[in-house]
Amino acid sequence: MATFKYCLDCNNLLYPKEDKSRRKLMFACRNCQYEEEAENVCVYRHEIVHAPSEQTMMLADLSTDPTLPRANVTCAKCGNPEAVFFQSSSRRPDAKMTLYYVCGNRGCGHRWDEADE
């Protein structure tokens, strides 16, 4: 099981880093210059890929999130006069930020972006 390592100088999280000249795996602090050699040279990468149905559920729940801003925008599907909005970009590195809306009516769940408006 992986454990987290912390900087002995400033207590921030240490991140894996390659020392190319010595061909060693190191742990380095991004806040100060502290580095230490890794005891275990095995690196694991764990990526979570959500199924499309899970992503739809997450977007539907956005309408009930009290921390997201709301706008007086009418939903084209149900006519509800309020929507939650947030900014995001696609995973392409050259993509611009897009404003997304989710209908404030939890039963509707309709979502659209600023281009659809």
N, CA, C and O atoms as a Tinker XYZ file with bonds, in Angstrom:
   468  protein
     1  N      0.840000   -1.184000    0.000000    73     2
     2  CA     0.000000    0.000000    0.000000    64     1     3
     3  C      0.887000    1.250000    0.000000    63     2     4     5
     4  O      1.912000    1.300000    0.679000    81     3
     5  N      0.482000    2.224000   -0.752000    73     3     6
     6  CA     1.252000    3.458000   -0.860000    64     5     7
     7  C      1.052000    4.314000    0.385000    63     6     8     9
     8  O     -0.030000    4.349000    0.971000    81     7
     9  N      2.110000    4.994000    0.768000    73     7    10
    10  CA     2.025000    5.926000    1.887000    64     9    11
    11  C      2.438000    7.302000    1.387000    63    10    12    13
    12  O      3.185000    7.432000    0.417000    81    11
    13  N      1.945000    8.310000    2.058000    73    11    14
    14  CA     2.318000    9.675000    1.715000    64    13    15
    15  C      3.579000   10.043000    2.481000    63    14    16    17
    16  O      3.766000    9.638000    3.628000    81    15
    17  N      4.433000   10.810000    1.837000    73    15    18
    18  CA     5.653000   11.282000    2.479000    64    17    19
    19  C      5.569000   12.802000    2.558000    63    18    20    21
    20  O      5.054000   13.457000    1.652000    81    19
    21  N      6.083000   13.351000    3.655000    73    19    22
    22  CA     6.001000   14.785000    3.887000    64    21    23
    23  C      7.389000   15.382000    4.077000    63    22    24    25
    24  O      8.302000   14.727000    4.579000    81    23
    25  N      7.525000   16.615000    3.674000    73    23    26
    26  CA     8.779000   17.349000    3.775000    64    25    27
    27  C      9.170000   17.523000    5.241000    63    26    28    29
    28  O      8.340000   17.895000    6.071000    81    27
    29  N     10.431000   17.255000    5.554000    73    27    30
    30  CA    10.920000   17.418000    6.919000    64    29    31
    31  C     11.128000   18.886000    7.274000    63    30    32    33
    32  O     11.183000   19.235000    8.453000    81    31
    33  N     11.246000   19.755000    6.257000    73    31    34
    34  CA    11.472000   21.177000    6.509000    64    33    35
    35  C     10.175000   21.970000    6.659000    63    34    36    37
    36  O     10.051000   22.792000    7.567000    81    35
    37  N      9.196000   21.725000    5.758000    73    35    38
    38  CA     7.988000   22.567000    5.766000    64    37    39
    39  C      6.680000   21.778000    5.875000    63    38    40    41
    40  O      5.602000   22.370000    5.836000    81    39
    41  N      6.762000   20.463000    6.009000    73    39    42
    42  CA     5.594000   19.588000    6.200000    64    41    43
    43  C      4.629000   19.534000    5.021000    63    42    44    45
    44  O      3.479000   19.133000    5.195000    81    43
    45  N      5.065000   19.927000    3.828000    73    43    46
    46  CA     4.225000   19.785000    2.641000    64    45    47
    47  C      4.429000   18.401000    2.039000    63    46    48    49
    48  O      5.404000   17.713000    2.342000    81    47
    49  N      3.499000   18.011000    1.189000    73    47    50
    50  CA     3.553000   16.705000    0.545000    64    49    51
    51  C      4.756000   16.607000   -0.391000    63    50    52    53
    52  O      5.067000   17.556000   -1.112000    81    51
    53  N      5.434000   15.450000   -0.377000    73    51    54
    54  CA     6.540000   15.198000   -1.295000    64    53    55
    55  C      6.019000   14.477000   -2.526000    63    54    56    57
    56  O      5.160000   13.601000   -2.426000    81    55
    57  N      6.538000   14.848000   -3.683000    73    55    58
    58  CA     6.113000   14.273000   -4.954000    64    57    59
    59  C      7.267000   13.500000   -5.579000    63    58    60    61
    60  O      8.425000   13.880000   -5.408000    81    59
    61  N      6.967000   12.408000   -6.309000    73    59    62
    62  CA     8.040000   11.662000   -6.967000    64    61    63
    63  C      8.714000   12.504000   -8.046000    63    62    64    65
    64  O      8.073000   13.287000   -8.747000    81    63
    65  N     10.019000   12.318000   -8.154000    73    63    66
    66  CA    10.813000   13.073000   -9.126000    64    65    67
    67  C     11.995000   12.194000   -9.536000    63    66    68    69
    68  O     12.550000   11.462000   -8.717000    81    67
    69  N     12.365000   12.275000  -10.790000    73    67    70
    70  CA    13.494000   11.490000  -11.287000    64    69    71
    71  C     14.772000   12.321000  -11.245000    63    70    72    73
    72  O     14.807000   13.446000  -11.743000    81    71
    73  N     15.813000   11.763000  -10.654000    73    71    74
    74  CA    17.140000   12.371000  -10.727000    64    73    75
    75  C     17.828000   11.725000  -11.923000    63    74    76    77
    76  O     18.378000   10.629000  -11.810000    81    75
    77  N     17.798000   12.399000  -13.058000    73    75    78
    78  CA    18.280000   11.816000  -14.316000    64    77    79
    79  C     19.784000   11.571000  -14.311000    63    78    80    81
    80  O     20.254000   10.601000  -14.906000    81    79
    81  N     20.528000   12.421000  -13.661000    73    79    82
    82  CA    21.987000   12.249000  -13.664000    64    81    83
    83  C     22.407000   11.008000  -12.876000    63    82    84    85
    84  O     23.328000   10.299000  -13.283000    81    83
    85  N     21.745000   10.745000  -11.765000    73    83    86
    86  CA    22.079000    9.563000  -10.954000    64    85    87
    87  C     21.167000    8.374000  -11.234000    63    86    88    89
    88  O     21.380000    7.283000  -10.706000    81    87
    89  N     20.143000    8.590000  -12.073000    73    87    90
    90  CA    19.153000    7.552000  -12.398000    64    89    91
    91  C     18.523000    6.973000  -11.130000    63    90    92    93
    92  O     18.495000    5.760000  -10.924000    81    91
    93  N     18.018000    7.878000  -10.288000    73    91    94
    94  CA    17.400000    7.499000   -9.020000    64    93    95
    95  C     16.015000    8.115000   -8.928000    63    94    96    97
    96  O     15.757000    9.180000   -9.489000    81    95
    97  N     15.133000    7.440000   -8.220000    73    95    98
    98  CA    13.816000    7.988000   -7.917000    64    97    99
    99  C     13.930000    8.763000   -6.615000    63    98   100   101
   100  O     14.427000    8.251000   -5.612000    81    99
   101  N     13.469000    9.990000   -6.644000    73    99   102
   102  CA    13.545000   10.873000   -5.481000    64   101   103
   103  C     12.142000   11.320000   -5.097000    63   102   104   105
   104  O     11.205000   11.215000   -5.888000    81   103
   105  N     12.011000   11.817000   -3.882000    73   103   106
   106  CA    10.816000   12.531000   -3.462000    64   105   107
   107  C     11.245000   13.960000   -3.211000    63   106   108   109
   108  O     12.212000   14.206000   -2.491000    81   107
   109  N     10.523000   14.916000   -3.807000    73   107   110
   110  CA    10.904000   16.323000   -3.711000    64   109   111
   111  C      9.721000   17.164000   -3.261000    63   110   112   113
   112  O      8.570000   16.887000   -3.596000    81   111
   113  N     10.035000   18.190000   -2.500000    73   111   114
   114  CA     9.029000   19.148000   -2.048000    64   113   115
   115  C      8.874000   20.222000   -3.121000    63   114   116   117
   116  O      9.866000   20.703000   -3.667000    81   115
   117  N      7.645000   20.593000   -3.419000    73   115   118
   118  CA     7.392000   21.644000   -4.416000    64   117   119
   119  C      7.419000   23.034000   -3.792000    63   118   120   121
   120  O      7.323000   24.044000   -4.489000    81   119
   121  N      7.551000   23.070000   -2.469000    73   119   122
   122  CA     7.515000   24.339000   -1.761000    64   121   123
   123  C      8.915000   24.838000   -1.391000    63   122   124   125
   124  O      9.174000   26.041000   -1.393000    81   123
   125  N      9.806000   23.908000   -1.078000    73   123   126
   126  CA    11.182000   24.269000   -0.744000    64   125   127
   127  C     12.122000   23.343000   -1.521000    63   126   128   129
   128  O     11.675000   22.652000   -2.436000    81   127
   129  N     13.372000   23.314000   -1.188000    73   127   130
   130  CA    14.359000   22.535000   -1.943000    64   129   131
   131  C     14.596000   21.135000   -1.375000    63   130   132   133
   132  O     15.506000   20.438000   -1.823000    81   131
   133  N     13.802000   20.720000   -0.410000    73   131   134
   134  CA    14.031000   19.425000    0.242000    64   133   135
   135  C     13.800000   18.266000   -0.736000    63   134   136   137
   136  O     12.822000   18.253000   -1.483000    81   135
   137  N     14.721000   17.293000   -0.714000    73   135   138
   138  CA    14.608000   16.070000   -1.512000    64   137   139
   139  C     15.129000   14.905000   -0.691000    63   138   140   141
   140  O     16.016000   15.068000    0.147000    81   139
   141  N     14.573000   13.731000   -0.938000    73   139   142
   142  CA    15.104000   12.513000   -0.326000    64   141   143
   143  C     14.971000   11.369000   -1.321000    63   142   144   145
   144  O     14.076000   11.359000   -2.166000    81   143
   145  N     15.869000   10.418000   -1.204000    73   143   146
   146  CA    15.861000    9.271000   -2.098000    64   145   147
   147  C     14.725000    8.331000   -1.708000    63   146   148   149
   148  O     14.477000    8.104000   -0.524000    81   147
   149  N     14.042000    7.792000   -2.703000    73   147   150
   150  CA    12.931000    6.871000   -2.448000    64   149   151
   151  C     13.470000    5.521000   -2.000000    63   150   152   153
   152  O     14.475000    5.034000   -2.518000    81   151
   153  N     12.787000    4.924000   -1.029000    73   151   154
   154  CA    13.178000    3.597000   -0.549000    64   153   155
   155  C     12.738000    2.530000   -1.545000    63   154   156   157
   156  O     13.469000    1.572000   -1.798000    81   155
   157  N     11.560000    2.694000   -2.101000    73   155   158
   158  CA    11.011000    1.742000   -3.058000    64   157   159
   159  C     11.014000    2.409000   -4.432000    63   158   160   161
   160  O     10.516000    3.525000   -4.579000    81   159
   161  N     11.562000    1.744000   -5.422000    73   159   162
   162  CA    11.677000    2.368000   -6.743000    64   161   163
   163  C     10.498000    2.048000   -7.661000    63   162   164   165
   164  O     10.529000    2.384000   -8.845000    81   163
   165  N      9.481000    1.415000   -7.139000    73   163   166
   166  CA     8.310000    1.067000   -7.937000    64   165   167
   167  C      7.292000    2.210000   -7.872000    63   166   168   169
   168  O      6.922000    2.650000   -6.783000    81   167
   169  N      6.841000    2.689000   -9.033000    73   167   170
   170  CA     5.880000    3.787000   -9.100000    64   169   171
   171  C      4.581000    3.257000   -9.683000    63   170   172   173
   172  O      4.587000    2.581000  -10.712000    81   171
   173  N      3.462000    3.563000   -9.023000    73   171   174
   174  CA     2.144000    3.153000   -9.493000    64   173   175
   175  C      1.359000    4.387000   -9.899000    63   174   176   177
   176  O      1.450000    5.438000   -9.264000    81   175
   177  N      0.590000    4.245000  -10.962000    73   175   178
   178  CA    -0.296000    5.329000  -11.397000    64   177   179
   179  C     -1.699000    4.760000  -11.460000    63   178   180   181
   180  O     -1.946000    3.770000  -12.147000    81   179
   181  N     -2.620000    5.390000  -10.740000    73   179   182
   182  CA    -3.990000    4.905000  -10.668000    64   181   183
   183  C     -4.912000    5.975000  -11.250000    63   182   184   185
   184  O     -5.064000    7.050000  -10.669000    81   183
   185  N     -5.523000    5.682000  -12.392000    73   183   186
   186  CA    -6.441000    6.622000  -13.028000    64   185   187
   187  C     -7.857000    6.091000  -12.911000    63   186   188   189
   188  O     -8.115000    4.917000  -13.174000    81   187
   189  N     -8.763000    6.952000  -12.519000    73   187   190
   190  CA   -10.165000    6.577000  -12.400000    64   189   191
   191  C    -10.899000    7.108000  -13.619000    63   190   192   193
   192  O    -10.881000    8.308000  -13.891000    81   191
   193  N    -11.539000    6.217000  -14.343000    73   191   194
   194  CA   -12.319000    6.597000  -15.517000    64   193   195
   195  C    -13.783000    6.346000  -15.178000    63   194   196   197
   196  O    -14.186000    5.213000  -14.914000    81   195
   197  N    -14.568000    7.413000  -15.189000    73   195   198
   198  CA   -15.986000    7.293000  -14.864000    64   197   199
   199  C    -16.774000    6.855000  -16.089000    63   198   200   201
   200  O    -16.522000    7.314000  -17.203000    81   199
   201  N    -17.720000    5.972000  -15.871000    73   199   202
   202  CA   -18.628000    5.553000  -16.937000    64   201   203
   203  C    -19.549000    6.725000  -17.268000    63   202   204   205
   204  O    -19.829000    7.541000  -16.390000    81   203
   205  N    -20.029000    6.834000  -18.515000    73   203   206
   206  CA   -20.917000    7.947000  -18.883000    64   205   207
   207  C    -22.135000    8.072000  -17.971000    63   206   208   209
   208  O    -22.576000    9.188000  -17.695000    81   207
   209  N    -22.687000    6.958000  -17.497000    73   207   210
   210  CA   -23.859000    7.026000  -16.619000    64   209   211
   211  C    -23.499000    7.676000  -15.289000    63   210   212   213
   212  O    -24.318000    8.398000  -14.722000    81   211
   213  N    -22.279000    7.435000  -14.773000    73   211   214
   214  CA   -21.844000    8.061000  -13.529000    64   213   215
   215  C    -21.679000    9.561000  -13.718000    63   214   216   217
   216  O    -22.032000   10.341000  -12.833000    81   215
   217  N    -21.143000    9.973000  -14.864000    73   215   218
   218  CA   -20.962000   11.394000  -15.124000    64   217   219
   219  C    -22.304000   12.102000  -15.220000    63   218   220   221
   220  O    -22.432000   13.239000  -14.766000    81   219
   221  N    -23.303000   11.455000  -15.800000    73   219   222
   222  CA   -24.638000   12.040000  -15.890000    64   221   223
   223  C    -25.213000   12.255000  -14.502000    63   222   224   225
   224  O    -25.830000   13.287000  -14.238000    81   223
   225  N    -25.015000   11.288000  -13.611000    73   223   226
   226  CA   -25.514000   11.431000  -12.240000    64   225   227
   227  C    -24.820000   12.592000  -11.536000    63   226   228   229
   228  O    -25.465000   13.334000  -10.795000    81   227
   229  N    -23.522000   12.762000  -11.753000    73   227   230
   230  CA   -22.804000   13.863000  -11.120000    64   229   231
   231  C    -23.346000   15.198000  -11.611000    63   230   232   233
   232  O    -23.521000   16.119000  -10.813000    81   231
   233  N    -23.617000   15.321000  -12.909000    73   231   234
   234  CA   -24.142000   16.573000  -13.448000    64   233   235
   235  C    -25.542000   16.853000  -12.935000    63   234   236   237
   236  O    -25.882000   18.006000  -12.671000    81   235
   237  N    -26.364000   15.814000  -12.787000    73   235   238
   238  CA   -27.719000   16.011000  -12.282000    64   237   239
   239  C    -27.687000   16.518000  -10.849000    63   238   240   241
   240  O    -28.533000   17.324000  -10.462000    81   239
   241  N    -26.735000   16.065000  -10.063000    73   239   242
   242  CA   -26.625000   16.497000   -8.670000    64   241   243
   243  C    -26.105000   17.925000   -8.533000    63   242   244   245
   244  O    -26.215000   18.515000   -7.458000    81   243
   245  N    -25.548000   18.485000   -9.587000    73   243   246
   246  CA   -25.027000   19.846000   -9.519000    64   245   247
   247  C    -26.119000   20.859000   -9.204000    63   246   248   249
   248  O    -25.848000   21.882000   -8.575000    81   247
   249  N    -27.338000   20.591000   -9.628000    73   247   250
   250  CA   -28.423000   21.555000   -9.408000    64   249   251
   251  C    -28.720000   21.759000   -7.929000    63   250   252   253
   252  O    -29.300000   22.780000   -7.558000    81   251
   253  N    -28.337000   20.816000   -7.079000    73   251   254
   254  CA   -28.592000   20.943000   -5.641000    64   253   255
   255  C    -27.368000   21.429000   -4.868000    63   254   256   257
   256  O    -27.431000   21.576000   -3.648000    81   255
   257  N    -26.263000   21.678000   -5.553000    73   255   258
   258  CA   -25.036000   22.116000   -4.881000    64   257   259
   259  C    -25.167000   23.588000   -4.482000    63   258   260   261
   260  O    -25.224000   24.453000   -5.356000    81   259
   261  N    -25.214000   23.887000   -3.180000    73   259   262
   262  CA   -25.406000   25.276000   -2.748000    64   261   263
   263  C    -24.184000   26.166000   -2.965000    63   262   264   265
   264  O    -24.290000   27.388000   -2.863000    81   263
   265  N    -23.035000   25.579000   -3.261000    73   263   266
   266  CA   -21.820000   26.380000   -3.444000    64   265   267
   267  C    -21.658000   26.906000   -4.864000    63   266   268   269
   268  O    -20.840000   27.796000   -5.102000    81   267
   269  N    -22.426000   26.369000   -5.813000    73   267   270
   270  CA   -22.307000   26.820000   -7.202000    64   269   271
   271  C    -23.170000   28.053000   -7.449000    63   270   272   273
   272  O    -24.252000   28.178000   -6.876000    81   271
   273  N    -22.696000   28.963000   -8.300000    73   271   274
   274  CA   -23.486000   30.156000   -8.611000    64   273   275
   275  C    -24.697000   29.805000   -9.470000    63   274   276   277
   276  O    -24.711000   28.795000  -10.174000    81   275
   277  N    -25.706000   30.659000   -9.395000    73   275   278
   278  CA   -26.949000   30.449000  -10.143000    64   277   279
   279  C    -27.203000   31.649000  -11.043000    63   278   280   281
   280  O    -26.794000   32.772000  -10.746000    81   279
   281  N    -27.889000   31.384000  -12.153000    73   279   282
   282  CA   -28.201000   32.446000  -13.114000    64   281   283
   283  C    -29.673000   32.378000  -13.478000    63   282   284   285
   284  O    -30.286000   31.311000  -13.432000    81   283
   285  N    -30.230000   33.516000  -13.839000    73   283   286
   286  CA   -31.612000   33.580000  -14.311000    64   285   287
   287  C    -31.624000   33.267000  -15.801000    63   286   288   289
   288  O    -31.718000   34.164000  -16.639000    81   287
   289  N    -31.526000   31.988000  -16.114000    73   287   290
   290  CA   -31.508000   31.493000  -17.487000    64   289   291
   291  C    -32.602000   30.448000  -17.593000    63   290   292   293
   292  O    -32.684000   29.555000  -16.749000    81   291
   293  N    -33.441000   30.541000  -18.611000    73   291   294
   294  CA   -34.559000   29.613000  -18.767000    64   293   295
   295  C    -34.104000   28.322000  -19.431000    63   294   296   297
   296  O    -33.411000   28.332000  -20.448000    81   295
   297  N    -34.513000   27.213000  -18.828000    73   295   298
   298  CA   -34.205000   25.893000  -19.379000    64   297   299
   299  C    -35.090000   25.642000  -20.596000    63   298   300   301
   300  O    -36.307000   25.818000  -20.534000    81   299
   301  N    -34.477000   25.232000  -21.697000    73   299   302
   302  CA   -35.224000   24.972000  -22.932000    64   301   303
   303  C    -36.074000   23.712000  -22.830000    63   302   304   305
   304  O    -37.023000   23.550000  -23.597000    81   303
   305  N    -35.755000   22.828000  -21.908000    73   303   306
   306  CA   -36.475000   21.560000  -21.796000    64   305   307
   307  C    -37.724000   21.677000  -20.926000    63   306   308   309
   308  O    -38.796000   21.214000  -21.316000    81   307
   309  N    -37.590000   22.305000  -19.730000    73   307   310
   310  CA   -38.737000   22.339000  -18.811000    64   309   311
   311  C    -39.247000   23.743000  -18.514000    63   310   312   313
   312  O    -40.305000   23.891000  -17.903000    81   311
   313  N    -38.513000   24.785000  -18.934000    73   311   314
   314  CA   -38.950000   26.154000  -18.704000    64   313   315
   315  C    -38.585000   26.710000  -17.339000    63   314   316   317
   316  O    -38.982000   27.831000  -17.017000    81   315
   317  N    -37.848000   25.971000  -16.529000    73   315   318
   318  CA   -37.429000   26.456000  -15.210000    64   317   319
   319  C    -36.578000   27.718000  -15.396000    63   318   320   321
   320  O    -35.690000   27.738000  -16.248000    81   319
   321  N    -36.839000   28.778000  -14.604000    73   319   322
   322  CA   -36.157000   30.050000  -14.826000    64   321   323
   323  C    -34.764000   30.172000  -14.206000    63   322   324   325
   324  O    -34.148000   31.234000  -14.298000    81   323
   325  N    -34.253000   29.106000  -13.575000    73   323   326
   326  CA   -32.960000   29.207000  -12.904000    64   325   327
   327  C    -32.059000   28.031000  -13.277000    63   326   328   329
   328  O    -32.529000   26.906000  -13.449000    81   327
   329  N    -30.759000   28.307000  -13.398000    73   327   330
   330  CA   -29.789000   27.249000  -13.707000    64   329   331
   331  C    -28.514000   27.473000  -12.906000    63   330   332   333
   332  O    -28.148000   28.606000  -12.594000    81   331
   333  N    -27.856000   26.388000  -12.585000    73   331   334
   334  CA   -26.534000   26.424000  -11.970000    64   333   335
   335  C    -25.526000   26.518000  -13.112000    63   334   336   337
   336  O    -25.736000   25.923000  -14.168000    81   335
   337  N    -24.433000   27.258000  -12.914000    73   335   338
   338  CA   -23.434000   27.322000  -13.979000    64   337   339
   339  C    -22.029000   27.164000  -13.417000    63   338   340   341
   340  O    -21.765000   27.464000  -12.253000    81   339
   341  N    -21.134000   26.684000  -14.279000    73   339   342
   342  CA   -19.727000   26.510000  -13.922000    64   341   343
   343  C    -18.902000   26.553000  -15.192000    63   342   344   345
   344  O    -19.431000   26.373000  -16.289000    81   343
   345  N    -17.607000   26.791000  -15.047000    73   343   346
   346  CA   -16.696000   26.829000  -16.194000    64   345   347
   347  C    -15.814000   25.595000  -16.185000    63   346   348   349
   348  O    -15.391000   25.123000  -15.129000    81   347
   349  N    -15.544000   25.085000  -17.366000    73   347   350
   350  CA   -14.662000   23.936000  -17.499000    64   349   351
   351  C    -14.106000   23.921000  -18.914000    63   350   352   353
   352  O    -14.607000   24.610000  -19.803000    81   351
   353  N    -13.074000   23.131000  -19.106000    73   351   354
   354  CA   -12.532000   22.948000  -20.448000    64   353   355
   355  C    -12.515000   21.467000  -20.756000    63   354   356   357
   356  O    -12.524000   20.637000  -19.847000    81   355
   357  N    -12.490000   21.136000  -22.027000    73   355   358
   358  CA   -12.397000   19.725000  -22.386000    64   357   359
   359  C    -10.978000   19.257000  -22.097000    63   358   360   361
   360  O    -10.128000   20.055000  -21.700000    81   359
   361  N    -10.722000   17.993000  -22.291000    73   359   362
   362  CA    -9.406000   17.447000  -21.959000    64   361   363
   363  C     -8.338000   17.772000  -22.998000    63   362   364   365
   364  O     -7.159000   17.481000  -22.794000    81   363
   365  N     -8.750000   18.375000  -24.108000    73   363   366
   366  CA    -7.760000   18.761000  -25.113000    64   365   367
   367  C     -6.940000   19.936000  -24.580000    63   366   368   369
   368  O     -7.510000   20.857000  -23.996000    81   367
   369  N     -5.634000   19.929000  -24.763000    73   367   370
   370  CA    -4.804000   21.010000  -24.227000    64   369   371
   371  C     -5.058000   22.364000  -24.877000    63   370   372   373
   372  O     -4.791000   23.397000  -24.263000    81   371
   373  N     -5.569000   22.382000  -26.110000    73   371   374
   374  CA    -5.800000   23.649000  -26.798000    64   373   375
   375  C     -7.228000   24.169000  -26.616000    63   374   376   377
   376  O     -7.608000   25.159000  -27.242000    81   375
   377  N     -8.015000   23.518000  -25.771000    73   375   378
   378  CA    -9.423000   23.893000  -25.607000    64   377   379
   379  C     -9.560000   25.150000  -24.747000    63   378   380   381
   380  O     -8.787000   25.371000  -23.815000    81   379
   381  N    -10.559000   25.964000  -25.079000    73   379   382
   382  CA   -10.833000   27.159000  -24.284000    64   381   383
   383  C    -11.832000   26.812000  -23.185000    63   382   384   385
   384  O    -12.507000   25.784000  -23.242000    81   383
   385  N    -11.912000   27.677000  -22.196000    73   383   386
   386  CA   -12.873000   27.483000  -21.110000    64   385   387
   387  C    -14.282000   27.712000  -21.656000    63   386   388   389
   388  O    -14.510000   28.634000  -22.440000    81   387
   389  N    -15.218000   26.868000  -21.237000    73   387   390
   390  CA   -16.605000   26.952000  -21.682000    64   389   391
   391  C    -17.502000   27.083000  -20.463000    63   390   392   393
   392  O    -17.250000   26.456000  -19.434000    81   391
   393  N    -18.545000   27.892000  -20.572000    73   391   394
   394  CA   -19.519000   28.058000  -19.505000    64   393   395
   395  C    -20.621000   27.030000  -19.695000    63   394   396   397
   396  O    -21.261000   26.990000  -20.745000    81   395
   397  N    -20.845000   26.198000  -18.682000    73   395   398
   398  CA   -21.862000   25.152000  -18.727000    64   397   399
   399  C    -22.991000   25.490000  -17.768000    63   398   400   401
   400  O    -22.768000   26.055000  -16.697000    81   399
   401  N    -24.219000   25.134000  -18.171000    73   399   402
   402  CA   -25.401000   25.334000  -17.344000    64   401   403
   403  C    -26.050000   23.991000  -17.054000    63   402   404   405
   404  O    -26.031000   23.089000  -17.890000    81   403
   405  N    -26.628000   23.864000  -15.853000    73   403   406
   406  CA   -27.425000   22.696000  -15.483000    64   405   407
   407  C    -28.726000   23.241000  -14.918000    63   406   408   409
   408  O    -28.712000   24.092000  -14.028000    81   407
   409  N    -29.848000   22.755000  -15.431000    73   407   410
   410  CA   -31.162000   23.228000  -14.997000    64   409   411
   411  C    -31.296000   23.109000  -13.481000    63   410   412   413
   412  O    -30.891000   22.108000  -12.892000    81   411
   413  N    -31.865000   24.134000  -12.860000    73   411   414
   414  CA   -32.065000   24.150000  -11.414000    64   413   415
   415  C    -33.158000   23.222000  -10.936000    63   414   416   417
   416  O    -33.266000   22.959000   -9.739000    81   415
   417  N    -33.971000   22.719000  -11.851000    73   415   418
   418  CA   -35.017000   21.755000  -11.509000    64   417   419
   419  C    -34.373000   20.372000  -11.441000    63   418   420   421
   420  O    -33.986000   19.816000  -12.468000    81   419
   421  N    -34.259000   19.819000  -10.242000    73   419   422
   422  CA   -33.564000   18.538000  -10.057000    64   421   423
   423  C    -34.194000   17.432000  -10.888000    63   422   424   425
   424  O    -33.485000   16.533000  -11.339000    81   423
   425  N    -35.478000   17.469000  -11.099000    73   423   426
   426  CA   -36.156000   16.449000  -11.887000    64   425   427
   427  C    -35.843000   16.528000  -13.372000    63   426   428   429
   428  O    -35.989000   15.539000  -14.091000    81   427
   429  N    -35.414000   17.690000  -13.835000    73   427   430
   430  CA   -35.125000   17.880000  -15.261000    64   429   431
   431  C    -33.713000   17.402000  -15.610000    63   430   432   433
   432  O    -33.549000   16.507000  -16.439000    81   431
   433  N    -32.707000   17.989000  -14.987000    73   431   434
   434  CA   -31.327000   17.588000  -15.233000    64   433   435
   435  C    -30.763000   18.008000  -16.579000    63   434   436   437
   436  O    -29.663000   17.593000  -16.943000    81   435
   437  N    -31.506000   18.832000  -17.332000    73   435   438
   438  CA   -31.018000   19.276000  -18.646000    64   437   439
   439  C    -29.742000   20.098000  -18.480000    63   438   440   441
   440  O    -29.634000   20.903000  -17.555000    81   439
   441  N    -28.781000   19.893000  -19.374000    73   439   442
   442  CA   -27.533000   20.648000  -19.329000    64   441   443
   443  C    -27.211000   21.173000  -20.729000    63   442   444   445
   444  O    -27.535000   20.543000  -21.736000    81   443
   445  N    -26.576000   22.324000  -20.767000    73   443   446
   446  CA   -26.203000   22.936000  -22.037000    64   445   447
   447  C    -25.015000   23.856000  -21.791000    63   446   448   449
   448  O    -24.664000   24.140000  -20.646000    81   447
   449  N    -24.402000   24.318000  -22.875000    73   447   450
   450  CA   -23.284000   25.249000  -22.716000    64   449   451
   451  C    -23.638000   26.579000  -23.353000    63   450   452   453
   452  O    -24.702000   26.734000  -23.953000    81   451
   453  N    -22.732000   27.536000  -23.216000    73   451   454
   454  CA   -23.010000   28.895000  -23.683000    64   453   455
   455  C    -23.231000   28.958000  -25.188000    63   454   456   457
   456  O    -23.890000   29.881000  -25.665000    81   455
   457  N    -22.705000   28.013000  -25.945000    73   455   458
   458  CA   -22.915000   27.985000  -27.393000    64   457   459
   459  C    -24.349000   27.596000  -27.737000    63   458   460   461
   460  O    -24.873000   28.013000  -28.770000    81   459
   461  N    -24.994000   26.794000  -26.873000    73   459   462
   462  CA   -26.375000   26.362000  -27.102000    64   461   463
   463  C    -27.387000   27.443000  -26.754000    63   462   464   465
   464  O    -28.533000   27.391000  -27.199000    81   463
   465  N    -26.969000   28.414000  -25.965000    73   463   466
   466  CA   -27.888000   29.414000  -25.435000    64   465   467
   467  C    -28.447000   30.317000  -26.505000    63   466   468
   468  O    -29.238000   31.212000  -26.206000    81   467
